[in-house]
Amino acid sequence: MAIENQQRIEIVGGASKYASDISGRYRDITFSYKKEEVGRIFNNMRTARSYDVCEYSLANFIKSYASADTGIVGVPVFPYRAFRHHIIKVRRDSILESPRDLIGKVVAIPDYSMTAGVWARGILLEEYQVHWSDIRWVSGPNQRFPVPSTVKINYTTDDLEDGVISGVYDAIISPELRDDARPDTNQRLRPLLRNADDIEREYYERTGLYPINHLIVMAESCLAKHPQAGAALYEAFSKKKVDLFGSNPSSFFGGDEMPGWLAETIARGDDPVPYGLTARNIVNIKKLTGYLREQHLISREPSVQEMFVAS
């Protein structure tokens, strides 16, 4: 094939090791990879459909399909998963010790519709019978999507993390806090669930859920131009996953590493991060879709099959 006739597609995503080395040629399509901050990627794709292929928020993706605002299609590759029990944080000296203690309290959250928040609220309800309407929420003024009118929420330009540390708010739900970078002994926040690691392990063993947070999406215009792109992307990411599993599986998600106990299951033949529309992944996606509807973020639950390209 002449150079000028080669098919080329740029993938835009975060800095995870398995993805940043994805460049190569698959099914006559040459892929390159460009690293960007994921929040910026999500905003650019949501507002302007800025990329042919990119990493994207699963909750935002489902919400787009539920409202028929598509123009993108999912590739069943899931570049980021994370448990969400441990991201519910309180002050180190807080008297709050259980999710039930959050009833009637003020909980900060950076963006109400972010996938991490949807998972956390769903877990609070399903595992601890704490409904999102039992909580008073506070968030920043810049939301990806309008917050449902049924939510008790206030908006502020003040720093949410500082607000929890100073005692203005009771707790915060966020996967990224500045406090996390401090040495353990100097951290001013702690997980509400003191034994969150053990609880997350029991949750996985009982439910089989390692919550999907991000997926790979492709512009429908790109798929029309490159009909083999979906299968080629799936093949490229799958090969890289096999390569990384053979070296250092715990580094699969880069800085936010897979828990060691979960990485150890790979050596025993388990795959906690499967690609494709497997039974486990379908359950995972349907679980988040159900949470979105229960939280009034969508009014229709799109089927898994309608959202994803065949791989």
VEXDREN-2710 file (C-alpha; in Angstrom, 1 decimal):
% VEXDREN-2710
k/r/px/py/pz
1/MET/0.0/0.0/0.0
2/ALA/1.4/3.4/-0.9
3/ILE/2.2/5.7/2.0
4/GLU/-0.4/8.3/0.8
5/ASN/-3.1/5.6/0.9
6/GLN/-2.4/4.3/4.3
7/GLN/-5.2/4.7/6.8
8/ARG/-4.1/6.6/9.9
9/ILE/-6.0/7.3/13.1
10/GLU/-4.9/9.2/16.2
11/ILE/-6.0/7.9/19.6
12/VAL/-6.2/10.5/22.3
13/GLY/-6.2/9.4/26.0
14/GLY/-4.6/9.5/29.4
15/ALA/-1.1/8.4/30.4
16/SER/-1.8/4.8/31.3
17/LYS/1.2/2.6/30.3
18/TYR/-0.9/0.0/28.4
19/ALA/-2.4/2.7/26.2
20/SER/0.6/5.0/25.6
21/ASP/2.5/2.2/23.9
22/ILE/-0.5/1.3/21.6
23/SER/0.9/2.9/18.4
24/GLY/1.3/0.4/15.5
25/ARG/-0.5/-1.0/12.5
26/TYR/-3.5/-3.3/12.8
27/ARG/-5.8/-4.4/9.9
28/ASP/-4.1/-1.9/7.6
29/ILE/-4.8/1.0/10.0
30/THR/-1.9/2.8/11.6
31/PHE/-2.6/4.1/15.0
32/SER/-0.7/6.8/16.9
33/TYR/-1.3/7.8/20.5
34/LYS/-1.5/11.3/22.0
35/LYS/-1.5/11.9/25.7
36/GLU/-3.8/14.6/27.1
37/GLU/-5.4/15.3/30.5
38/VAL/-8.5/13.2/30.6
39/GLY/-10.8/15.9/32.0
40/ARG/-9.9/18.0/29.0
41/ILE/-10.5/15.1/26.6
42/PHE/-13.9/14.5/28.1
43/ASN/-14.9/18.1/27.8
44/ASN/-13.6/18.4/24.2
45/MET/-15.4/15.3/23.1
46/ARG/-18.6/16.1/24.9
47/THR/-18.9/19.6/23.6
48/ALA/-17.3/19.5/20.2
49/ARG/-16.7/15.8/19.2
50/SER/-13.1/16.9/18.8
51/TYR/-11.4/13.5/18.2
52/ASP/-11.7/10.5/16.0
53/VAL/-10.9/8.1/18.8
54/CYS/-10.5/8.9/22.5
55/GLU/-10.8/7.7/26.1
56/TYR/-14.1/8.8/27.6
57/SER/-16.2/8.8/30.7
58/LEU/-18.6/5.8/30.7
59/ALA/-21.3/7.6/32.6
60/ASN/-21.2/10.5/30.2
61/PHE/-21.2/8.1/27.2
62/ILE/-24.3/6.3/28.5
63/LYS/-26.0/9.6/29.2
64/SER/-25.4/10.7/25.6
65/TYR/-27.0/7.6/24.3
66/ALA/-29.9/7.9/26.7
67/SER/-30.6/11.4/25.4
68/ALA/-30.0/10.5/21.7
69/ASP/-27.1/12.9/21.6
70/THR/-24.7/10.5/20.0
71/GLY/-22.3/10.9/17.1
72/ILE/-20.0/8.5/18.8
73/VAL/-19.9/4.7/19.3
74/GLY/-18.2/2.6/22.0
75/VAL/-15.4/0.2/21.5
76/PRO/-15.5/-2.5/24.2
77/VAL/-12.1/-1.5/25.6
78/PHE/-12.1/-0.2/29.1
79/PRO/-8.9/1.7/30.0
80/TYR/-9.7/2.6/33.5
81/ARG/-11.5/0.8/36.4
82/ALA/-11.4/1.6/40.1
83/PHE/-13.2/0.7/43.2
84/ARG/-15.1/3.6/44.7
85/HIS/-15.7/2.8/48.4
86/HIS/-12.4/4.4/49.4
87/ILE/-12.9/7.7/47.7
88/ILE/-15.6/8.8/50.2
89/LYS/-13.3/10.8/52.5
90/VAL/-13.8/12.6/55.8
91/ARG/-11.5/14.6/58.1
92/ARG/-9.0/12.4/60.0
93/ASP/-10.6/13.4/63.3
94/SER/-14.2/13.1/62.0
95/ILE/-16.8/11.4/64.2
96/LEU/-18.3/9.9/61.1
97/GLU/-17.6/6.2/60.9
98/SER/-20.1/4.6/58.5
99/PRO/-22.1/5.5/55.4
100/ARG/-25.2/5.8/57.5
101/ASP/-23.6/8.7/59.2
102/LEU/-23.8/10.7/56.0
103/ILE/-27.6/11.0/56.2
104/GLY/-28.4/14.7/56.6
105/LYS/-24.7/15.7/56.1
106/VAL/-23.1/18.0/53.5
107/VAL/-21.0/16.1/51.0
108/ALA/-18.8/17.8/48.5
109/ILE/-18.3/16.4/45.0
110/PRO/-16.3/18.1/42.2
111/ASP/-18.7/17.2/39.4
112/TYR/-22.1/15.6/40.2
113/SER/-22.4/13.5/37.1
114/MET/-18.8/12.1/37.0
115/THR/-18.6/8.4/36.7
116/ALA/-16.9/8.0/40.1
117/GLY/-19.7/9.9/41.8
118/VAL/-22.4/7.8/40.1
119/TRP/-20.7/4.6/41.3
120/ALA/-20.2/5.9/44.8
121/ARG/-23.8/7.0/45.2
122/GLY/-25.0/3.7/43.7
123/ILE/-22.9/1.8/46.2
124/LEU/-24.1/3.9/49.1
125/LEU/-27.7/3.0/48.2
126/GLU/-27.3/-0.6/47.3
127/GLU/-24.8/-1.6/49.9
128/TYR/-25.7/0.7/52.8
129/GLN/-29.2/1.9/52.1
130/VAL/-28.1/5.6/52.0
131/HIS/-30.1/7.4/49.3
132/TRP/-28.6/10.3/47.4
133/SER/-31.6/12.3/48.5
134/ASP/-30.6/11.8/52.2
135/ILE/-27.5/13.9/51.6
136/ARG/-27.0/17.6/51.0
137/TRP/-24.5/18.1/48.2
138/VAL/-22.1/20.9/47.3
139/SER/-20.2/21.2/44.1
140/GLY/-18.4/23.6/41.8
141/PRO/-20.3/25.9/39.3
142/ASN/-19.0/24.1/36.2
143/GLN/-20.9/20.9/35.7
144/ARG/-20.6/18.6/32.7
145/PHE/-24.4/18.1/32.7
146/PRO/-27.3/19.9/34.5
147/VAL/-27.9/18.4/38.0
148/PRO/-31.4/17.0/38.4
149/SER/-33.8/19.3/40.1
150/THR/-34.5/16.5/42.7
151/VAL/-31.0/16.8/44.1
152/LYS/-30.4/19.0/47.2
153/ILE/-27.3/20.8/46.0
154/ASN/-25.5/24.1/46.4
155/TYR/-22.7/25.5/44.3
156/THR/-19.6/27.3/45.4
157/THR/-16.4/28.6/43.9
158/ASP/-14.5/27.8/47.1
159/ASP/-12.1/24.9/47.2
160/LEU/-14.1/21.8/48.1
161/GLU/-11.1/19.8/49.6
162/ASP/-10.2/22.8/51.8
163/GLY/-13.8/23.0/52.9
164/VAL/-13.8/19.4/54.2
165/ILE/-10.4/19.9/55.9
166/SER/-11.6/23.1/57.6
167/GLY/-14.9/21.5/58.7
168/VAL/-17.2/23.5/56.5
169/TYR/-18.4/20.2/54.8
170/ASP/-18.7/16.8/56.3
171/ALA/-17.2/14.6/53.6
172/ILE/-16.0/14.6/50.0
173/ILE/-16.4/12.1/47.2
174/SER/-13.5/12.5/44.8
175/PRO/-10.9/10.1/43.1
176/GLU/-8.3/12.8/43.1
177/LEU/-7.4/14.8/46.1
178/ARG/-4.2/16.8/46.9
179/ASP/-4.2/15.2/50.3
180/ASP/-3.6/11.8/48.7
181/ALA/-0.1/12.9/47.7
182/ARG/0.9/13.6/51.3
183/PRO/2.7/10.9/53.4
184/ASP/0.2/8.8/55.2
185/THR/1.0/10.2/58.6
186/ASN/0.5/13.8/57.3
187/GLN/-2.8/13.2/55.5
188/ARG/-5.6/15.3/56.9
189/LEU/-8.4/13.2/55.4
190/ARG/-9.2/9.5/55.7
191/PRO/-11.6/7.1/54.0
192/LEU/-15.0/7.1/55.7
193/LEU/-14.7/3.3/55.7
194/ARG/-11.5/2.7/57.6
195/ASN/-11.1/-0.8/56.2
196/ALA/-12.1/0.2/52.6
197/ASP/-9.5/-2.1/51.0
198/ASP/-10.9/-5.1/52.7
199/ILE/-14.5/-4.0/51.9
200/GLU/-13.6/-3.5/48.2
201/ARG/-12.0/-7.0/48.1
202/GLU/-15.1/-8.6/49.6
203/TYR/-17.3/-6.5/47.2
204/TYR/-15.3/-7.8/44.2
205/GLU/-15.4/-11.4/45.4
206/ARG/-19.1/-11.2/46.0
207/THR/-20.3/-9.3/43.0
208/GLY/-17.5/-9.8/40.4
209/LEU/-17.6/-6.0/39.8
210/TYR/-14.4/-4.1/39.2
211/PRO/-16.2/-0.8/38.3
212/ILE/-15.6/0.4/34.8
213/ASN/-15.0/4.2/34.7
214/HIS/-13.6/4.9/31.2
215/LEU/-14.0/3.4/27.7
216/ILE/-12.7/4.0/24.2
217/VAL/-15.1/5.8/21.9
218/MET/-14.9/6.5/18.2
219/ALA/-16.7/9.1/16.1
220/GLU/-19.3/7.7/13.9
221/SER/-17.8/9.6/11.0
222/CYS/-14.5/7.8/11.6
223/LEU/-16.2/4.4/11.7
224/ALA/-17.9/5.3/8.4
225/LYS/-14.6/6.1/6.8
226/HIS/-12.7/3.2/8.4
227/PRO/-15.2/0.3/8.8
228/GLN/-12.5/-2.0/10.2
229/ALA/-11.5/0.5/12.9
230/GLY/-13.5/-0.9/15.7
231/ALA/-12.0/-4.4/15.3
232/ALA/-8.6/-3.0/14.7
233/LEU/-8.7/-0.9/17.9
234/TYR/-9.9/-3.9/19.9
235/GLU/-7.1/-6.0/18.5
236/ALA/-4.5/-3.3/19.3
237/PHE/-5.5/-2.8/22.9
238/SER/-5.9/-6.5/23.5
239/LYS/-2.4/-7.2/22.3
240/LYS/-1.0/-4.5/24.6
241/LYS/-2.9/-5.9/27.5
242/VAL/-1.5/-9.3/27.0
243/ASP/2.0/-7.8/26.8
244/LEU/1.6/-5.9/30.0
245/PHE/0.0/-8.8/31.9
246/GLY/3.2/-10.8/31.1
247/SER/5.4/-8.1/32.7
248/ASN/3.8/-5.9/35.4
249/PRO/0.0/-6.2/35.6
250/SER/-0.2/-4.0/38.7
251/SER/0.9/-1.0/36.6
252/PHE/-2.0/-1.5/34.2
253/PHE/-3.7/1.8/35.0
254/GLY/-0.5/3.8/35.5
255/GLY/-0.4/6.0/38.6
256/ASP/-3.7/4.6/40.0
257/GLU/-2.5/1.1/40.3
258/MET/-4.6/-2.0/40.5
259/PRO/-4.8/-3.3/44.1
260/GLY/-2.1/-5.9/44.7
261/TRP/-4.5/-8.6/45.7
262/LEU/-6.4/-8.1/42.4
263/ALA/-3.2/-8.2/40.3
264/GLU/-2.3/-11.5/42.0
265/THR/-5.5/-13.1/40.6
266/ILE/-4.0/-12.7/37.1
267/ALA/-1.3/-15.2/37.9
268/ARG/-4.1/-17.6/38.9
269/GLY/-5.8/-17.3/35.5
270/ASP/-8.4/-14.6/36.2
271/ASP/-8.8/-11.5/34.1
272/PRO/-10.2/-8.7/36.3
273/VAL/-10.1/-6.2/33.4
274/PRO/-11.7/-8.1/30.5
275/TYR/-12.3/-6.4/27.1
276/GLY/-15.3/-7.1/24.8
277/LEU/-18.9/-7.5/25.6
278/THR/-18.4/-10.4/28.0
279/ALA/-21.1/-11.4/30.5
280/ARG/-19.1/-9.7/33.3
281/ASN/-18.7/-6.5/31.3
282/ILE/-22.4/-6.4/30.4
283/VAL/-23.3/-6.7/34.0
284/ASN/-20.9/-4.0/34.9
285/ILE/-22.3/-1.6/32.3
286/LYS/-25.9/-2.4/33.1
287/LYS/-25.2/-1.7/36.8
288/LEU/-23.9/1.8/36.1
289/THR/-26.8/2.4/33.6
290/GLY/-29.3/1.4/36.3
291/TYR/-27.5/3.7/38.8
292/LEU/-27.7/6.6/36.3
293/ARG/-31.5/6.1/35.9
294/GLU/-32.1/5.7/39.6
295/GLN/-30.2/8.9/40.3
296/HIS/-32.4/10.8/37.7
297/LEU/-29.4/11.4/35.4
298/ILE/-31.1/9.6/32.5
299/SER/-34.7/8.7/31.8
300/ARG/-34.0/5.8/29.5
301/GLU/-31.7/2.9/29.8
302/PRO/-30.0/2.3/26.5
303/SER/-29.1/-1.3/25.7
304/VAL/-25.4/-2.3/25.8
305/GLN/-25.7/-3.6/22.2
306/GLU/-26.9/-0.3/20.8
307/MET/-24.0/1.6/22.2
308/PHE/-21.0/-0.5/21.0
309/VAL/-19.5/-1.4/17.7
310/ALA/-18.9/-5.0/16.9
311/SER/-15.4/-6.1/17.8
END
